[in-house]
């Protein structure tokens, strides 16, 4: 049961990151933590970074839920 809850949380976090990356959500990229990546990589690079991060989180959620 713990694995299922953990995988749902990972999937939701990954989904939010992918959604923000695809839409370029200002509320997401203006936060203090995301602003670091915007300064470092630029807005386009930060969007790619969060898209890849979100995909990795969703893949981890799948792995925890179905393979573990």
Predicted model as a PDB file, atoms N, CA, C, CB and O in Angstrom, pLDDT in the B-factor column:
MODEL        1                                                                  
ATOM      1  N   UNK A   1       0.820  -1.200   0.000  1.00 86.00           N  
ATOM      2  CA  UNK A   1       0.000   0.000   0.000  1.00 86.00           C  
ATOM      3  C   UNK A   1       0.867   1.269   0.000  1.00 86.00           C  
ATOM      4  CB  UNK A   1      -0.935  -0.004   1.212  1.00 86.00           C  
ATOM      5  O   UNK A   1       0.528   2.268  -0.635  1.00 86.00           O  
ATOM      6  N   UNK A   2       1.991   1.205   0.726  1.00 88.00           N  
ATOM      7  CA  UNK A   2       2.892   2.361   0.766  1.00 88.00           C  
ATOM      8  C   UNK A   2       3.450   2.672  -0.619  1.00 88.00           C  
ATOM      9  CB  UNK A   2       4.042   2.111   1.750  1.00 88.00           C  
ATOM     10  O   UNK A   2       3.601   3.831  -1.004  1.00 88.00           O  
ATOM     11  N   UNK A   3       3.754   1.598  -1.360  1.00 89.00           N  
ATOM     12  CA  UNK A   3       4.299   1.801  -2.702  1.00 89.00           C  
ATOM     13  C   UNK A   3       3.296   2.491  -3.614  1.00 89.00           C  
ATOM     14  CB  UNK A   3       4.719   0.471  -3.308  1.00 89.00           C  
ATOM     15  O   UNK A   3       3.669   3.322  -4.442  1.00 89.00           O  
ATOM     16  N   UNK A   4       2.031   2.145  -3.462  1.00 91.00           N  
ATOM     17  CA  UNK A   4       0.994   2.752  -4.298  1.00 91.00           C  
ATOM     18  C   UNK A   4       0.843   4.244  -3.990  1.00 91.00           C  
ATOM     19  CB  UNK A   4      -0.349   2.032  -4.092  1.00 91.00           C  
ATOM     20  O   UNK A   4       0.747   5.058  -4.908  1.00 91.00           O  
ATOM     21  N   UNK A   5       0.824   4.597  -2.728  1.00 94.00           N  
ATOM     22  CA  UNK A   5       0.718   6.005  -2.343  1.00 94.00           C  
ATOM     23  C   UNK A   5       1.939   6.780  -2.819  1.00 94.00           C  
ATOM     24  CB  UNK A   5       0.563   6.141  -0.817  1.00 94.00           C  
ATOM     25  O   UNK A   5       1.818   7.890  -3.337  1.00 94.00           O  
ATOM     26  N   UNK A   6       3.112   6.189  -2.641  1.00 94.00           N  
ATOM     27  CA  UNK A   6       4.343   6.836  -3.082  1.00 94.00           C  
ATOM     28  C   UNK A   6       4.347   7.037  -4.595  1.00 94.00           C  
ATOM     29  CB  UNK A   6       5.558   6.010  -2.658  1.00 94.00           C  
ATOM     30  O   UNK A   6       4.768   8.087  -5.081  1.00 94.00           O  
ATOM     31  N   UNK A   7       3.882   6.037  -5.340  1.00 95.00           N  
ATOM     32  CA  UNK A   7       3.870   6.157  -6.794  1.00 95.00           C  
ATOM     33  C   UNK A   7       2.843   7.187  -7.258  1.00 95.00           C  
ATOM     34  CB  UNK A   7       3.577   4.801  -7.434  1.00 95.00           C  
ATOM     35  O   UNK A   7       3.083   7.876  -8.249  1.00 95.00           O  
ATOM     36  N   UNK A   8       1.720   7.311  -6.578  1.00 95.00           N  
ATOM     37  CA  UNK A   8       0.725   8.332  -6.932  1.00 95.00           C  
ATOM     38  C   UNK A   8       1.303   9.728  -6.693  1.00 95.00           C  
ATOM     39  CB  UNK A   8      -0.581   8.138  -6.109  1.00 95.00           C  
ATOM     40  O   UNK A   8       1.122  10.624  -7.518  1.00 95.00           O  
ATOM     41  N   UNK A   9       1.990   9.912  -5.578  1.00 96.00           N  
ATOM     42  CA  UNK A   9       2.611  11.208  -5.288  1.00 96.00           C  
ATOM     43  C   UNK A   9       3.670  11.543  -6.332  1.00 96.00           C  
ATOM     44  CB  UNK A   9       3.237  11.207  -3.881  1.00 96.00           C  
ATOM     45  O   UNK A   9       3.729  12.674  -6.813  1.00 96.00           O  
ATOM     46  N   UNK A  10       4.502  10.573  -6.684  1.00 96.00           N  
ATOM     47  CA  UNK A  10       5.513  10.798  -7.721  1.00 96.00           C  
ATOM     48  C   UNK A  10       4.864  11.157  -9.053  1.00 96.00           C  
ATOM     49  CB  UNK A  10       6.397   9.556  -7.887  1.00 96.00           C  
ATOM     50  O   UNK A  10       5.327  12.058  -9.752  1.00 96.00           O  
ATOM     51  N   UNK A  11       3.801  10.456  -9.398  1.00 97.00           N  
ATOM     52  CA  UNK A  11       3.124  10.716 -10.666  1.00 97.00           C  
ATOM     53  C   UNK A  11       2.507  12.114 -10.684  1.00 97.00           C  
ATOM     54  CB  UNK A  11       2.043   9.658 -10.920  1.00 97.00           C  
ATOM     55  O   UNK A  11       2.575  12.806 -11.700  1.00 97.00           O  
ATOM     56  N   UNK A  12       1.913  12.528  -9.584  1.00 97.00           N  
ATOM     57  CA  UNK A  12       1.321  13.873  -9.521  1.00 97.00           C  
ATOM     58  C   UNK A  12       2.389  14.956  -9.614  1.00 97.00           C  
ATOM     59  CB  UNK A  12       0.521  14.045  -8.225  1.00 97.00           C  
ATOM     60  O   UNK A  12       2.202  15.949 -10.317  1.00 97.00           O  
ATOM     61  N   UNK A  13       3.497  14.777  -8.920  1.00 97.00           N  
ATOM     62  CA  UNK A  13       4.580  15.749  -9.002  1.00 97.00           C  
ATOM     63  C   UNK A  13       5.154  15.821 -10.413  1.00 97.00           C  
ATOM     64  CB  UNK A  13       5.681  15.400  -8.006  1.00 97.00           C  
ATOM     65  O   UNK A  13       5.429  16.907 -10.924  1.00 97.00           O  
ATOM     66  N   UNK A  14       5.333  14.668 -11.034  1.00 97.00           N  
ATOM     67  CA  UNK A  14       5.815  14.641 -12.405  1.00 97.00           C  
ATOM     68  C   UNK A  14       4.827  15.276 -13.369  1.00 97.00           C  
ATOM     69  CB  UNK A  14       6.102  13.222 -12.826  1.00 97.00           C  
ATOM     70  O   UNK A  14       5.224  15.967 -14.307  1.00 97.00           O  
ATOM     71  N   UNK A  15       3.543  15.045 -13.140  1.00 97.00           N  
ATOM     72  CA  UNK A  15       2.520  15.646 -13.985  1.00 97.00           C  
ATOM     73  C   UNK A  15       2.493  17.155 -13.882  1.00 97.00           C  
ATOM     74  CB  UNK A  15       1.174  15.097 -13.631  1.00 97.00           C  
ATOM     75  O   UNK A  15       2.316  17.845 -14.885  1.00 97.00           O  
ATOM     76  N   UNK A  16       2.667  17.672 -12.679  1.00 97.00           N  
ATOM     77  CA  UNK A  16       2.704  19.129 -12.500  1.00 97.00           C  
ATOM     78  C   UNK A  16       3.921  19.714 -13.201  1.00 97.00           C  
ATOM     79  CB  UNK A  16       2.723  19.497 -10.997  1.00 97.00           C  
ATOM     80  O   UNK A  16       3.822  20.758 -13.846  1.00 97.00           O  
ATOM     81  N   UNK A  17       5.067  19.054 -13.083  1.00 97.00           N  
ATOM     82  CA  UNK A  17       6.275  19.544 -13.741  1.00 97.00           C  
ATOM     83  C   UNK A  17       6.123  19.527 -15.256  1.00 97.00           C  
ATOM     84  CB  UNK A  17       7.483  18.705 -13.328  1.00 97.00           C  
ATOM     85  O   UNK A  17       6.532  20.475 -15.927  1.00 97.00           O  
ATOM     86  N   UNK A  18       5.543  18.469 -15.803  1.00 97.00           N  
ATOM     87  CA  UNK A  18       5.333  18.392 -17.251  1.00 97.00           C  
ATOM     88  C   UNK A  18       4.329  19.438 -17.700  1.00 97.00           C  
ATOM     89  CB  UNK A  18       4.853  16.991 -17.658  1.00 97.00           C  
ATOM     90  O   UNK A  18       4.533  20.095 -18.721  1.00 97.00           O  
ATOM     91  N   UNK A  19       3.245  19.601 -16.950  1.00 97.00           N  
ATOM     92  CA  UNK A  19       2.236  20.604 -17.298  1.00 97.00           C  
ATOM     93  C   UNK A  19       2.839  22.004 -17.303  1.00 97.00           C  
ATOM     94  CB  UNK A  19       1.055  20.541 -16.318  1.00 97.00           C  
ATOM     95  O   UNK A  19       2.606  22.784 -18.227  1.00 97.00           O  
ATOM     96  N   UNK A  20       3.610  22.318 -16.275  1.00 96.00           N  
ATOM     97  CA  UNK A  20       4.226  23.645 -16.196  1.00 96.00           C  
ATOM     98  C   UNK A  20       5.233  23.848 -17.322  1.00 96.00           C  
ATOM     99  CB  UNK A  20       4.912  23.839 -14.836  1.00 96.00           C  
ATOM    100  O   UNK A  20       5.329  24.941 -17.879  1.00 96.00           O  
ATOM    101  N   UNK A  21       5.975  22.813 -17.657  1.00 97.00           N  
ATOM    102  CA  UNK A  21       6.957  22.933 -18.731  1.00 97.00           C  
ATOM    103  C   UNK A  21       6.284  23.129 -20.082  1.00 97.00           C  
ATOM    104  CB  UNK A  21       7.850  21.700 -18.769  1.00 97.00           C  
ATOM    105  O   UNK A  21       6.751  23.920 -20.901  1.00 97.00           O  
ATOM    106  N   UNK A  22       5.203  22.422 -20.314  1.00 97.00           N  
ATOM    107  CA  UNK A  22       4.520  22.519 -21.612  1.00 97.00           C  
ATOM    108  C   UNK A  22       3.773  23.840 -21.784  1.00 97.00           C  
ATOM    109  CB  UNK A  22       3.548  21.364 -21.772  1.00 97.00           C  
ATOM    110  O   UNK A  22       3.687  24.365 -22.894  1.00 97.00           O  
ATOM    111  N   UNK A  23       3.239  24.371 -20.700  1.00 96.00           N  
ATOM    112  CA  UNK A  23       2.455  25.601 -20.793  1.00 96.00           C  
ATOM    113  C   UNK A  23       3.265  26.849 -20.487  1.00 96.00           C  
ATOM    114  CB  UNK A  23       1.284  25.530 -19.862  1.00 96.00           C  
ATOM    115  O   UNK A  23       2.818  27.958 -20.778  1.00 96.00           O  
ATOM    116  N   UNK A  24       4.454  26.690 -19.901  1.00 93.00           N  
ATOM    117  CA  UNK A  24       5.262  27.843 -19.517  1.00 93.00           C  
ATOM    118  C   UNK A  24       4.591  28.648 -18.412  1.00 93.00           C  
ATOM    119  CB  UNK A  24       5.522  28.733 -20.725  1.00 93.00           C  
ATOM    120  O   UNK A  24       4.605  29.879 -18.437  1.00 93.00           O  
ATOM    121  N   UNK A  25       4.012  27.960 -17.455  1.00 92.00           N  
ATOM    122  CA  UNK A  25       3.228  28.575 -16.393  1.00 92.00           C  
ATOM    123  C   UNK A  25       4.057  29.574 -15.580  1.00 92.00           C  
ATOM    124  CB  UNK A  25       2.662  27.501 -15.475  1.00 92.00           C  
ATOM    125  O   UNK A  25       5.086  29.216 -15.007  1.00 92.00           O  
ATOM    126  N   UNK A  26       3.605  30.813 -15.538  1.00 92.00           N  
ATOM    127  CA  UNK A  26       4.327  31.856 -14.788  1.00 92.00           C  
ATOM    128  C   UNK A  26       4.367  31.552 -13.300  1.00 92.00           C  
ATOM    129  CB  UNK A  26       3.678  33.221 -15.015  1.00 92.00           C  
ATOM    130  O   UNK A  26       5.374  31.812 -12.641  1.00 92.00           O  
ATOM    131  N   UNK A  27       3.270  30.998 -12.758  1.00 94.00           N  
ATOM    132  CA  UNK A  27       3.222  30.719 -11.334  1.00 94.00           C  
ATOM    133  C   UNK A  27       4.292  29.702 -10.948  1.00 94.00           C  
ATOM    134  CB  UNK A  27       1.834  30.212 -10.936  1.00 94.00           C  
ATOM    135  O   UNK A  27       4.748  29.685  -9.804  1.00 94.00           O  
ATOM    136  N   UNK A  28       4.686  28.875 -11.872  1.00 94.00           N  
ATOM    137  CA  UNK A  28       5.691  27.855 -11.585  1.00 94.00           C  
ATOM    138  C   UNK A  28       7.104  28.400 -11.752  1.00 94.00           C  
ATOM    139  CB  UNK A  28       5.488  26.647 -12.491  1.00 94.00           C  
ATOM    140  O   UNK A  28       7.960  28.183 -10.895  1.00 94.00           O  
ATOM    141  N   UNK A  29       7.349  29.101 -12.845  1.00 94.00           N  
ATOM    142  CA  UNK A  29       8.700  29.549 -13.153  1.00 94.00           C  
ATOM    143  C   UNK A  29       9.092  30.836 -12.433  1.00 94.00           C  
ATOM    144  CB  UNK A  29       8.838  29.745 -14.629  1.00 94.00           C  
ATOM    145  O   UNK A  29      10.241  31.266 -12.533  1.00 94.00           O  
ATOM    146  N   UNK A  30       8.173  31.451 -11.718  1.00 92.00           N  
ATOM    147  CA  UNK A  30       8.526  32.638 -10.946  1.00 92.00           C  
ATOM    148  C   UNK A  30       8.815  32.306  -9.482  1.00 92.00           C  
ATOM    149  CB  UNK A  30       7.406  33.662 -11.030  1.00 92.00           C  
ATOM    150  O   UNK A  30       9.131  33.199  -8.696  1.00 92.00           O  
ATOM    151  N   UNK A  31       8.711  31.036  -9.113  1.00 93.00           N  
ATOM    152  CA  UNK A  31       9.036  30.666  -7.740  1.00 93.00           C  
ATOM    153  C   UNK A  31      10.546  30.732  -7.526  1.00 93.00           C  
ATOM    154  CB  UNK A  31       8.504  29.253  -7.413  1.00 93.00           C  
ATOM    155  O   UNK A  31      11.322  30.723  -8.481  1.00 93.00           O  
ATOM    156  N   UNK A  32      10.940  30.796  -6.280  1.00 92.00           N  
ATOM    157  CA  UNK A  32      12.350  30.965  -5.940  1.00 92.00           C  
ATOM    158  C   UNK A  32      13.203  29.792  -6.428  1.00 92.00           C  
ATOM    159  CB  UNK A  32      12.505  31.123  -4.435  1.00 92.00           C  
ATOM    160  O   UNK A  32      14.299  29.997  -6.951  1.00 92.00           O  
ATOM    161  N   UNK A  33      12.711  28.583  -6.263  1.00 90.00           N  
ATOM    162  CA  UNK A  33      13.488  27.411  -6.663  1.00 90.00           C  
ATOM    163  C   UNK A  33      13.600  27.292  -8.181  1.00 90.00           C  
ATOM    164  CB  UNK A  33      12.860  26.149  -6.092  1.00 90.00           C  
ATOM    165  O   UNK A  33      14.669  26.968  -8.697  1.00 90.00           O  
ATOM    166  N   UNK A  34      12.520  27.549  -8.891  1.00 92.00           N  
ATOM    167  CA  UNK A  34      12.564  27.452 -10.353  1.00 92.00           C  
ATOM    168  C   UNK A  34      13.329  28.620 -10.959  1.00 92.00           C  
ATOM    169  CB  UNK A  34      11.146  27.402 -10.929  1.00 92.00           C  
ATOM    170  O   UNK A  34      13.903  28.486 -12.040  1.00 92.00           O  
ATOM    171  N   UNK A  35      13.346  29.756 -10.283  1.00 92.00           N  
ATOM    172  CA  UNK A  35      14.062  30.923 -10.806  1.00 92.00           C  
ATOM    173  C   UNK A  35      15.558  30.642 -10.929  1.00 92.00           C  
ATOM    174  CB  UNK A  35      13.830  32.141  -9.901  1.00 92.00           C  
ATOM    175  O   UNK A  35      16.221  31.203 -11.801  1.00 92.00           O  
ATOM    176  N   UNK A  36      16.085  29.793 -10.081  1.00 93.00           N  
ATOM    177  CA  UNK A  36      17.498  29.407 -10.189  1.00 93.00           C  
ATOM    178  C   UNK A  36      17.766  28.752 -11.543  1.00 93.00           C  
ATOM    179  CB  UNK A  36      17.894  28.444  -9.038  1.00 93.00           C  
ATOM    180  O   UNK A  36      18.752  29.072 -12.206  1.00 93.00           O  
ATOM    181  N   UNK A  37      16.891  27.838 -11.951  1.00 94.00           N  
ATOM    182  CA  UNK A  37      17.085  27.155 -13.225  1.00 94.00           C  
ATOM    183  C   UNK A  37      16.812  28.083 -14.403  1.00 94.00           C  
ATOM    184  CB  UNK A  37      16.185  25.930 -13.307  1.00 94.00           C  
ATOM    185  O   UNK A  37      17.424  27.937 -15.460  1.00 94.00           O  
ATOM    186  N   UNK A  38      15.908  29.027 -14.231  1.00 94.00           N  
ATOM    187  CA  UNK A  38      15.659  30.006 -15.290  1.00 94.00           C  
ATOM    188  C   UNK A  38      16.886  30.879 -15.489  1.00 94.00           C  
ATOM    189  CB  UNK A  38      14.428  30.876 -14.958  1.00 94.00           C  
ATOM    190  O   UNK A  38      17.270  31.158 -16.625  1.00 94.00           O  
ATOM    191  N   UNK A  39      17.513  31.317 -14.388  1.00 95.00           N  
ATOM    192  CA  UNK A  39      18.740  32.110 -14.504  1.00 95.00           C  
ATOM    193  C   UNK A  39      19.881  31.294 -15.102  1.00 95.00           C  
ATOM    194  CB  UNK A  39      19.152  32.651 -13.137  1.00 95.00           C  
ATOM    195  O   UNK A  39      20.670  31.810 -15.893  1.00 95.00           O  
ATOM    196  N   UNK A  40      19.967  30.021 -14.724  1.00 95.00           N  
ATOM    197  CA  UNK A  40      21.067  29.184 -15.164  1.00 95.00           C  
ATOM    198  C   UNK A  40      20.926  28.759 -16.628  1.00 95.00           C  
ATOM    199  CB  UNK A  40      21.163  27.964 -14.282  1.00 95.00           C  
ATOM    200  O   UNK A  40      21.879  28.866 -17.400  1.00 95.00           O  
ATOM    201  N   UNK A  41      19.743  28.280 -17.008  1.00 95.00           N  
ATOM    202  CA  UNK A  41      19.541  27.711 -18.343  1.00 95.00           C  
ATOM    203  C   UNK A  41      18.747  28.602 -19.283  1.00 95.00           C  
ATOM    204  CB  UNK A  41      18.851  26.399 -18.224  1.00 95.00           C  
ATOM    205  O   UNK A  41      18.660  28.310 -20.475  1.00 95.00           O  
ATOM    206  N   UNK A  42      18.170  29.677 -18.776  1.00 96.00           N  
ATOM    207  CA  UNK A  42      17.234  30.462 -19.563  1.00 96.00           C  
ATOM    208  C   UNK A  42      15.851  29.819 -19.461  1.00 96.00           C  
ATOM    209  CB  UNK A  42      17.697  30.566 -21.048  1.00 96.00           C  
ATOM    210  O   UNK A  42      15.729  28.692 -18.981  1.00 96.00           O  
ATOM    211  N   UNK A  43      14.822  30.513 -19.901  1.00 95.00           N  
ATOM    212  CA  UNK A  43      13.460  29.995 -19.752  1.00 95.00           C  
ATOM    213  C   UNK A  43      13.256  28.728 -20.579  1.00 95.00           C  
ATOM    214  CB  UNK A  43      12.436  31.059 -20.164  1.00 95.00           C  
ATOM    215  O   UNK A  43      12.663  27.763 -20.096  1.00 95.00           O  
ATOM    216  N   UNK A  44      13.735  28.723 -21.805  1.00 96.00           N  
ATOM    217  CA  UNK A  44      13.560  27.542 -22.648  1.00 96.00           C  
ATOM    218  C   UNK A  44      14.296  26.334 -22.070  1.00 96.00           C  
ATOM    219  CB  UNK A  44      14.054  27.827 -24.070  1.00 96.00           C  
ATOM    220  O   UNK A  44      13.763  25.224 -22.065  1.00 96.00           O  
ATOM    221  N   UNK A  45      15.503  26.544 -21.589  1.00 97.00           N  
ATOM    222  CA  UNK A  45      16.261  25.454 -20.979  1.00 97.00           C  
ATOM    223  C   UNK A  45      15.629  24.950 -19.697  1.00 97.00           C  
ATOM    224  CB  UNK A  45      17.670  25.898 -20.702  1.00 97.00           C  
ATOM    225  O   UNK A  45      15.637  23.749 -19.427  1.00 97.00           O  
ATOM    226  N   UNK A  46      15.079  25.866 -18.901  1.00 96.00           N  
ATOM    227  CA  UNK A  46      14.406  25.466 -17.663  1.00 96.00           C  
ATOM    228  C   UNK A  46      13.149  24.669 -17.978  1.00 96.00           C  
ATOM    229  CB  UNK A  46      14.056  26.700 -16.810  1.00 96.00           C  
ATOM    230  O   UNK A  46      12.821  23.723 -17.262  1.00 96.00           O  
ATOM    231  N   UNK A  47      12.447  25.039 -19.034  1.00 97.00           N  
ATOM    232  CA  UNK A  47      11.261  24.277 -19.422  1.00 97.00           C  
ATOM    233  C   UNK A  47      11.648  22.864 -19.846  1.00 97.00           C  
ATOM    234  CB  UNK A  47      10.509  24.988 -20.562  1.00 97.00           C  
ATOM    235  O   UNK A  47      10.959  21.905 -19.500  1.00 97.00           O  
ATOM    236  N   UNK A  48      12.734  22.729 -20.586  1.00 97.00           N  
ATOM    237  CA  UNK A  48      13.212  21.396 -20.968  1.00 97.00           C  
ATOM    238  C   UNK A  48      13.637  20.605 -19.746  1.00 97.00           C  
ATOM    239  CB  UNK A  48      14.379  21.502 -21.954  1.00 97.00           C  
ATOM    240  O   UNK A  48      13.342  19.415 -19.635  1.00 97.00           O  
ATOM    241  N   UNK A  49      14.334  21.270 -18.823  1.00 97.00           N  
ATOM    242  CA  UNK A  49      14.785  20.600 -17.608  1.00 97.00           C  
ATOM    243  C   UNK A  49      13.594  20.049 -16.825  1.00 97.00           C  
ATOM    244  CB  UNK A  49      15.599  21.567 -16.732  1.00 97.00           C  
ATOM    245  O   UNK A  49      13.612  18.893 -16.402  1.00 97.00           O  
ATOM    246  N   UNK A  50      12.566  20.867 -16.631  1.00 97.00           N  
ATOM    247  CA  UNK A  50      11.412  20.417 -15.858  1.00 97.00           C  
ATOM    248  C   UNK A  50      10.587  19.385 -16.608  1.00 97.00           C  
ATOM    249  CB  UNK A  50      10.542  21.596 -15.490  1.00 97.00           C  
ATOM    250  O   UNK A  50       9.945  18.541 -15.985  1.00 97.00           O  
ATOM    251  N   UNK A  51      10.593  19.438 -17.942  1.00 98.00           N  
ATOM    252  CA  UNK A  51       9.908  18.398 -18.706  1.00 98.00           C  
ATOM    253  C   UNK A  51      10.601  17.052 -18.504  1.00 98.00           C  
ATOM    254  CB  UNK A  51       9.866  18.763 -20.208  1.00 98.00           C  
ATOM    255  O   UNK A  51       9.946  16.035 -18.274  1.00 98.00           O  
ATOM    256  N   UNK A  52      11.925  17.056 -18.593  1.00 98.00           N  
ATOM    257  CA  UNK A  52      12.681  15.815 -18.406  1.00 98.00           C  
ATOM    258  C   UNK A  52      12.554  15.323 -16.967  1.00 98.00           C  
ATOM    259  CB  UNK A  52      14.165  16.024 -18.770  1.00 98.00           C  
ATOM    260  O   UNK A  52      12.415  14.123 -16.734  1.00 98.00           O  
ATOM    261  N   UNK A  53      12.600  16.230 -16.013  1.00 97.00           N  
ATOM    262  CA  UNK A  53      12.427  15.860 -14.611  1.00 97.00           C  
ATOM    263  C   UNK A  53      11.046  15.246 -14.372  1.00 97.00           C  
ATOM    264  CB  UNK A  53      12.624  17.086 -13.709  1.00 97.00           C  
ATOM    265  O   UNK A  53      10.924  14.233 -13.684  1.00 97.00           O  
ATOM    266  N   UNK A  54      10.015  15.860 -14.939  1.00 98.00           N  
ATOM    267  CA  UNK A  54       8.663  15.326 -14.788  1.00 98.00           C  
ATOM    268  C   UNK A  54       8.510  13.955 -15.421  1.00 98.00           C  
ATOM    269  CB  UNK A  54       7.658  16.277 -15.393  1.00 98.00           C  
ATOM    270  O   UNK A  54       7.848  13.080 -14.864  1.00 98.00           O  
ATOM    271  N   UNK A  55       9.124  13.764 -16.588  1.00 98.00           N  
ATOM    272  CA  UNK A  55       9.076  12.452 -17.233  1.00 98.00           C  
ATOM    273  C   UNK A  55       9.792  11.408 -16.388  1.00 98.00           C  
ATOM    274  CB  UNK A  55       9.700  12.518 -18.631  1.00 98.00           C  
ATOM    275  O   UNK A  55       9.334  10.270 -16.279  1.00 98.00           O  
ATOM    276  N   UNK A  56      10.915  11.793 -15.790  1.00 98.00           N  
ATOM    277  CA  UNK A  56      11.647  10.861 -14.929  1.00 98.00           C  
ATOM    278  C   UNK A  56      10.830  10.498 -13.692  1.00 98.00           C  
ATOM    279  CB  UNK A  56      12.995  11.466 -14.510  1.00 98.00           C  
ATOM    280  O   UNK A  56      10.823   9.342 -13.271  1.00 98.00           O  
ATOM    281  N   UNK A  57      10.147  11.470 -13.115  1.00 97.00           N  
ATOM    282  CA  UNK A  57       9.302  11.187 -11.942  1.00 97.00           C  
ATOM    283  C   UNK A  57       8.151  10.256 -12.307  1.00 97.00           C  
ATOM    284  CB  UNK A  57       8.748  12.497 -11.347  1.00 97.00           C  
ATOM    285  O   UNK A  57       7.824   9.350 -11.541  1.00 97.00           O  
ATOM    286  N   UNK A  58       7.533  10.469 -13.467  1.00 97.00           N  
ATOM    287  CA  UNK A  58       6.448   9.585 -13.899  1.00 97.00           C  
ATOM    288  C   UNK A  58       6.970   8.179 -14.176  1.00 97.00           C  
ATOM    289  CB  UNK A  58       5.762  10.150 -15.152  1.00 97.00           C  
ATOM    290  O   UNK A  58       6.290   7.199 -13.874  1.00 97.00           O  
ATOM    291  N   UNK A  59       8.157   8.070 -14.742  1.00 96.00           N  
ATOM    292  CA  UNK A  59       8.756   6.758 -14.980  1.00 96.00           C  
ATOM    293  C   UNK A  59       9.075   6.057 -13.664  1.00 96.00           C  
ATOM    294  CB  UNK A  59      10.028   6.895 -15.825  1.00 96.00           C  
ATOM    295  O   UNK A  59       8.883   4.847 -13.542  1.00 96.00           O  
ATOM    296  N   UNK A  60       9.558   6.808 -12.683  1.00 96.00           N  
ATOM    297  CA  UNK A  60       9.809   6.219 -11.367  1.00 96.00           C  
ATOM    298  C   UNK A  60       8.510   5.771 -10.718  1.00 96.00           C  
ATOM    299  CB  UNK A  60      10.533   7.219 -10.459  1.00 96.00           C  
ATOM    300  O   UNK A  60       8.473   4.729 -10.065  1.00 96.00           O  
ATOM    301  N   UNK A  61       7.446   6.544 -10.891  1.00 96.00           N  
ATOM    302  CA  UNK A  61       6.147   6.162 -10.340  1.00 96.00           C  
ATOM    303  C   UNK A  61       5.674   4.849 -10.955  1.00 96.00           C  
ATOM    304  CB  UNK A  61       5.107   7.273 -10.583  1.00 96.00           C  
ATOM    305  O   UNK A  61       5.181   3.967 -10.251  1.00 96.00           O  
ATOM    306  N   UNK A  62       5.825   4.725 -12.260  1.00 95.00           N  
ATOM    307  CA  UNK A  62       5.451   3.476 -12.934  1.00 95.00           C  
ATOM    308  C   UNK A  62       6.286   2.309 -12.405  1.00 95.00           C  
ATOM    309  CB  UNK A  62       5.631   3.610 -14.464  1.00 95.00           C  
ATOM    310  O   UNK A  62       5.762   1.228 -12.140  1.00 95.00           O  
ATOM    311  N   UNK A  63       7.579   2.541 -12.258  1.00 94.00           N  
ATOM    312  CA  UNK A  63       8.466   1.477 -11.775  1.00 94.00           C  
ATOM    313  C   UNK A  63       8.086   1.035 -10.373  1.00 94.00           C  
ATOM    314  CB  UNK A  63       9.920   1.943 -11.794  1.00 94.00           C  
ATOM    315  O   UNK A  63       8.025  -0.162 -10.092  1.00 94.00           O  
ATOM    316  N   UNK A  64       7.834   1.985  -9.501  1.00 93.00           N  
ATOM    317  CA  UNK A  64       7.476   1.637  -8.113  1.00 93.00           C  
ATOM    318  C   UNK A  64       6.138   0.922  -8.062  1.00 93.00           C  
ATOM    319  CB  UNK A  64       7.430   2.897  -7.230  1.00 93.00           C  
ATOM    320  O   UNK A  64       5.973  -0.025  -7.294  1.00 93.00           O  
ATOM    321  N   UNK A  65       5.175   1.363  -8.871  1.00 91.00           N  
ATOM    322  CA  UNK A  65       3.837   0.804  -8.798  1.00 91.00           C  
ATOM    323  C   UNK A  65       3.742  -0.598  -9.420  1.00 91.00           C  
ATOM    324  CB  UNK A  65       2.867   1.733  -9.482  1.00 91.00           C  
ATOM    325  O   UNK A  65       3.089  -1.480  -8.863  1.00 91.00           O  
ATOM    326  N   UNK A  66       4.384  -0.798 -10.555  1.00 90.00           N  
ATOM    327  CA  UNK A  66       4.144  -2.025 -11.302  1.00 90.00           C  
ATOM    328  C   UNK A  66       5.304  -3.025 -11.323  1.00 90.00           C  
ATOM    329  CB  UNK A  66       3.800  -1.673 -12.685  1.00 90.00           C  
ATOM    330  O   UNK A  66       5.086  -4.211 -11.570  1.00 90.00           O  
ATOM    331  N   UNK A  67       6.504  -2.575 -11.073  1.00 86.00           N  
ATOM    332  CA  UNK A  67       7.636  -3.488 -11.150  1.00 86.00           C  
ATOM    333  C   UNK A  67       8.090  -3.924  -9.763  1.00 86.00           C  
ATOM    334  CB  UNK A  67       8.792  -2.836 -11.898  1.00 86.00           C  
ATOM    335  O   UNK A  67       8.566  -5.046  -9.592  1.00 86.00           O  
ATOM    336  N   UNK A  68       7.953  -3.074  -8.801  1.00 67.00           N  
ATOM    337  CA  UNK A  68       8.406  -3.390  -7.444  1.00 67.00           C  
ATOM    338  C   UNK A  68       7.497  -4.364  -6.808  1.00 67.00           C  
ATOM    339  CB  UNK A  68       8.502  -2.158  -6.593  1.00 67.00           C  
ATOM    340  O   UNK A  68       7.715  -4.753  -5.661  1.00 67.00           O  
TER     341      UNK A  68                                                      
ENDMDL                                                                          
END                                                                             
